[in-house]
Amino acid sequence: MIETVLFDLDGTIIDTNELIISSFLHVMEGWEHSAPWTREQIIPHMGGTLEQQMRTFSGQEEVAEYVKGYRAYNDIHHEAMVKPFPHVNEVVEALHQAGIVMGVVTTKIRPSTLKVLERFDLMKYMKSIVTVTDVTHPKPHAEPVLKAIEELGANPATTLMVGDSPVDIQSAQNAGALAAGVAWSLKGEAVLNEYGPDYILHDMKDLLALTRIETGRS
């Protein structure tokens, strides 16, 4: 029985994919030390912290200026390019009504996490919000998921972590929780399956069946 559901944010319940890729490509335009990466090369690295990704893409250790440029571009274009994935709001509302406790575990920083949750009226449902700012060891380490579980007083065995990236699955597994990958991940269902998730969601509404909520669907 699943009693608690934790969500990754970007690429899982909020469609920020094109914004993220565009932000990386924008920063790379100013690089003289290396050629810009392609969209296809960027996608496999999405899900880690911004700093980790920038170090990978730039080949440099000091990436503060790149991170600053990324966030500036991202902030300007955020409103026009970001939206929830299909059925997110109705499913979250149904889970809440059924007594499922929910939270967010993300590698985003806290200000941008709160901003997007408020914008799409999801904040009121999330009883724990764990961002990269709140932990010493980000996903795939167990700490972020364990922190949310502790804050919620939840049982790892009845907690499901939902994400679009291998690091989401690994963090859940390392914390002793259940893991679900989302088939709409840009990385693809096959890649997520390589990490042994307990479930793959093909639609947000699949969560209603997993938590044994009557959906009324035909």
C-alpha positions as CSV (number, residue, x, y, z in Angstrom):
1,M,0.0,0.0,0.0
2,I,1.4,3.4,-1.0
3,E,0.7,6.1,1.6
4,T,3.2,8.7,0.5
5,V,4.2,10.0,-2.9
6,L,7.3,12.2,-3.6
7,F,7.7,13.9,-6.9
8,D,10.7,15.1,-8.8
9,L,9.8,18.5,-10.4
10,D,11.5,19.2,-13.7
11,G,10.6,16.7,-16.4
12,T,8.3,14.8,-14.1
13,I,5.3,16.9,-13.1
14,I,6.4,20.2,-14.6
15,D,7.4,20.3,-18.3
16,T,10.5,22.5,-18.2
17,N,12.4,20.3,-20.7
18,E,12.6,22.8,-23.6
19,L,13.4,25.7,-21.2
20,I,16.3,23.7,-19.6
21,I,17.8,22.7,-23.0
22,S,17.4,26.3,-24.4
23,S,19.1,27.7,-21.2
24,F,22.1,25.4,-21.6
25,L,22.4,26.1,-25.3
26,H,22.2,29.9,-24.6
27,V,25.1,29.7,-22.1
28,M,27.2,27.6,-24.5
29,E,26.9,30.2,-27.2
30,G,29.5,32.3,-25.4
31,W,32.0,29.5,-24.9
32,E,35.3,29.8,-26.8
33,H,37.0,26.9,-25.0
34,S,34.6,24.2,-26.4
35,A,31.9,23.7,-29.0
36,P,28.3,23.8,-27.8
37,W,26.8,20.4,-27.0
38,T,23.8,19.3,-29.0
39,R,20.3,18.7,-27.6
40,E,20.8,15.0,-27.9
41,Q,24.0,15.2,-25.9
42,I,22.5,17.3,-23.2
43,I,19.5,15.1,-22.5
44,P,21.3,12.2,-20.8
45,H,22.8,14.5,-18.2
46,M,19.6,16.2,-17.2
47,G,18.5,15.4,-13.7
48,G,21.7,16.1,-11.8
49,T,22.5,19.4,-10.1
50,L,23.0,22.4,-12.3
51,E,26.6,22.7,-11.2
52,Q,27.3,19.1,-12.0
53,Q,25.9,19.5,-15.5
54,M,27.8,22.7,-16.2
55,R,31.1,21.0,-15.1
56,T,30.3,18.2,-17.5
57,F,29.4,20.4,-20.4
58,S,32.2,22.9,-20.0
59,G,35.0,20.7,-18.8
60,Q,35.8,23.2,-16.2
61,E,35.6,23.1,-12.4
62,E,34.7,26.7,-11.8
63,V,31.2,27.2,-13.3
64,A,29.7,30.0,-11.2
65,E,29.4,32.4,-14.1
66,Y,27.8,29.8,-16.3
67,V,25.3,29.0,-13.6
68,K,24.5,32.7,-13.3
69,G,24.0,33.1,-17.0
70,Y,21.8,30.0,-17.1
71,R,19.5,31.2,-14.3
72,A,19.2,34.7,-15.8
73,Y,18.1,33.3,-19.2
74,N,15.9,30.7,-17.5
75,D,14.1,33.3,-15.4
76,I,13.3,35.5,-18.3
77,H,11.8,32.7,-20.4
78,H,10.3,30.7,-17.6
79,E,6.7,31.9,-17.8
80,A,6.4,31.4,-21.6
81,M,8.0,27.9,-21.7
82,V,6.8,26.1,-18.6
83,K,3.6,24.1,-17.9
84,P,2.5,21.1,-16.0
85,F,2.4,17.7,-17.7
86,P,-1.1,16.4,-18.7
87,H,-3.4,15.4,-15.7
88,V,-0.9,16.5,-13.1
89,N,-3.3,18.9,-11.2
90,E,-6.3,16.6,-11.3
91,V,-4.3,13.6,-10.1
92,V,-2.6,15.5,-7.3
93,E,-6.0,16.8,-6.2
94,A,-7.4,13.2,-6.2
95,L,-4.4,11.9,-4.2
96,H,-4.8,14.6,-1.7
97,Q,-8.6,13.9,-1.4
98,A,-7.8,10.3,-0.8
99,G,-5.4,11.1,2.0
100,I,-2.1,10.4,0.2
101,V,0.6,12.5,1.7
102,M,2.8,14.2,-0.9
103,G,6.1,16.1,-1.3
104,V,8.7,17.3,-3.8
105,V,12.3,16.2,-4.0
106,T,14.2,18.1,-6.6
107,T,17.7,19.2,-7.6
108,K,16.4,22.7,-8.3
109,I,17.2,25.5,-5.8
110,R,14.4,26.5,-3.4
111,P,13.4,29.9,-4.8
112,S,12.7,28.5,-8.3
113,T,11.0,25.4,-6.9
114,L,8.6,27.4,-4.7
115,K,7.9,29.8,-7.7
116,V,6.8,27.0,-10.0
117,L,4.7,25.2,-7.4
118,E,2.9,28.4,-6.5
119,R,2.4,29.3,-10.1
120,F,0.6,26.1,-10.9
121,D,-1.3,25.9,-7.6
122,L,0.6,22.8,-6.4
123,M,2.2,24.2,-3.3
124,K,-0.8,23.6,-1.1
125,Y,-0.6,19.9,-1.6
126,M,3.1,19.4,-0.9
127,K,3.8,18.8,2.8
128,S,7.6,18.5,2.3
129,I,9.7,20.3,-0.2
130,V,13.3,19.2,-0.4
131,T,15.5,21.1,-2.8
132,V,19.2,20.9,-3.6
133,T,19.7,23.8,-1.2
134,D,18.4,21.7,1.7
135,V,20.8,18.8,1.5
136,T,24.5,18.0,1.6
137,H,24.3,15.1,-0.8
138,P,21.9,15.5,-3.8
139,K,20.3,12.7,-5.7
140,P,21.3,9.9,-6.4
141,H,22.3,9.9,-2.8
142,A,19.6,8.7,-0.4
143,E,19.6,12.0,1.7
144,P,17.0,14.0,-0.3
145,V,14.4,11.2,-0.2
146,L,15.2,10.3,3.4
147,K,14.9,14.0,4.4
148,A,11.4,14.2,2.9
149,I,10.4,10.9,4.5
150,E,11.6,12.1,7.9
151,E,9.8,15.4,7.6
152,L,6.6,13.6,6.7
153,G,6.9,11.0,9.4
154,A,6.5,8.5,6.5
155,N,7.5,4.8,6.2
156,P,10.1,4.2,3.4
157,A,8.4,0.9,2.5
158,T,5.1,2.7,1.7
159,T,6.7,5.8,0.0
160,L,6.9,6.1,-3.8
161,M,9.4,8.4,-5.4
162,V,8.3,9.5,-8.9
163,G,10.9,10.8,-11.4
164,D,12.1,11.2,-14.9
165,S,15.8,10.5,-14.3
166,P,17.9,7.6,-13.2
167,V,19.0,9.7,-10.2
168,D,15.4,9.8,-9.0
169,I,15.2,6.0,-9.1
170,Q,18.6,5.6,-7.4
171,S,17.8,8.0,-4.6
172,A,14.6,6.2,-3.9
173,Q,16.3,2.8,-3.9
174,N,19.1,4.0,-1.7
175,A,16.5,5.3,0.8
176,G,14.6,2.0,0.9
177,A,11.6,3.6,-0.9
178,L,9.7,2.5,-4.0
179,A,10.6,4.1,-7.3
180,A,8.5,5.0,-10.4
181,G,9.9,6.3,-13.6
182,V,7.8,8.3,-16.0
183,A,7.6,7.2,-19.6
184,W,7.4,10.8,-20.8
185,S,11.0,11.3,-19.7
186,L,13.2,12.7,-22.4
187,K,15.7,9.9,-21.6
188,G,13.1,7.3,-22.6
189,E,11.4,4.5,-20.9
190,A,14.1,2.0,-21.9
191,V,16.9,4.0,-20.2
192,L,14.8,4.2,-16.9
193,N,14.1,0.5,-17.0
194,E,17.8,-0.2,-16.9
195,Y,17.8,1.1,-13.3
196,G,15.1,-1.3,-12.1
197,P,12.2,1.0,-11.0
198,D,9.3,-0.7,-9.3
199,Y,6.9,0.9,-11.7
200,I,6.8,2.9,-15.0
201,L,4.0,5.5,-15.3
202,H,2.7,6.0,-18.8
203,D,0.2,8.6,-17.7
204,M,-0.1,10.6,-14.4
205,K,-3.4,8.8,-13.9
206,D,-1.5,5.5,-13.4
207,L,-0.8,6.8,-10.0
208,L,-4.5,6.5,-9.1
209,A,-4.4,2.8,-9.8
210,L,-1.1,2.3,-7.9
211,T,-2.6,4.1,-4.8
212,R,-5.8,2.1,-5.2
213,I,-7.9,5.2,-5.8
214,E,-11.1,4.7,-7.9
215,T,-10.6,6.6,-11.1
216,G,-13.9,6.2,-12.8
217,R,-12.1,5.7,-16.0
218,S,-13.5,3.3,-18.6
